[in-house]
Amino acid sequence: MSRDLFFYHPVFRDNGISFGYDMNSQIGFSGIESDEHFVYTLYSGKTIEDFFRDGTTCRHLLVYDWNGNPVKRFELEIPLFSFCLNAAGDKIYGLAFNPETVIVQYDLK
């Protein structure tokens, strides 16, 4: 029996037809937060297969201005699978596996 797995994130083509990703499709961004100055994104760069096998974590936090220009790139010591930005915009709080689920704080200064 063949095992075909498809993840139905819509991808729209010019003709309006959508289709699902397969296990070799690459995932880029998996989380996003913003404040009045910047957009903060978690980036994996993994295939869907690697993303789910490795615990859906991302080691990179990328920061952009509101025009889409890269501002800063952080290499996270403990990879995150979710995060939020504090009100002051100088810290993020993320969820990680280490080996259990933990809350991690990173300073953005």
N, C-alpha and C positions, 0 to 999 in steps of 0.2 A: 504494500500500500504506500503510495506516495504522500508525503506530508507537505502541503503547500500552505504557508502561513501568509496572510495578507493583513496589513494594518491600514484601515480605511481613513487616512488623512486625505482630504480632497486635494487633487492637483488638477487645475483647470487648463485645458488646451484651448486653442483658438476656436475649435468647433464646439466648445462648451461641455465636452464629455470629461468626466472625472474618473479616476481609477485609484486603486489602493497601492501603497508602497509594498515592496517585498523586503525580505530580510537583508538584502545587500544595498538597499537604499541608504544614503547617508543622512544622518540627523545633524542639523547644525545647532540651532538654538533651542533650549528646553525650558527657559525661564526668563521672565522680564519684569523689571520694576523701573520706576522713573520718579524724578522730582522735577522742579521747575528748571533745572539746569541740564540734567543728563538723563540718558537712558542706559540702564544696567542690564546686561544679559548674561545668562549662563550658556556656555558654549561647550559642546562635546566633540564635534567633528568625527563621531563614531558612526559605523553602520548601525542599522536597527538591531541586527543580531548581536553586535558587540555591546550596544547600549543596554539591552536587556540582560545579557549574560553578565556584564560587569556591575550590575546593580543600579543602572540608570543614573549614574553620577557624572558630574562635569567638573573638570579641573581648571577651567578658565572662566574668569569673569571679565567681560569686555564692556567698556564704557564708551558711549558715543554722545556727541552733542546733538541738539535737536535738528541739525541739518544732516545727520547721518555720518558725520566725520568721526573717525576713531580718536579717542582722547587718551585712553589708558587701557592697559591689559594687565590683569592680575593672574598670576599662577597660584592657585589655591593649594595649600599644603594638605588639607583634607578636602577631597572632592565633595561637592554638594549635589543633592537632588532637588532641592527647593530652597528659596531664600526670600527675604524681605529686607527692605531698606528702612533704617530708623528715620524719625522725623527730621533730624538735623542733617541727614544725608552724608554722615561721616562714618557710618558703620553699617554692615549687613549682618543679619542673623540667618544662618542656614541650617538645614537638616542634612545630616550625613550618617553613614554607617561607619562605625569605628570600634569594634565590630558590631555593636548594637547601635540603634538609632540614637544620635546625640544632637544637641544644638550647639553650633559653632558660631563664634563671633569673630569677624574680621574688621579691622580698622582700615578705612579707605584713604587715610592721610598719607 
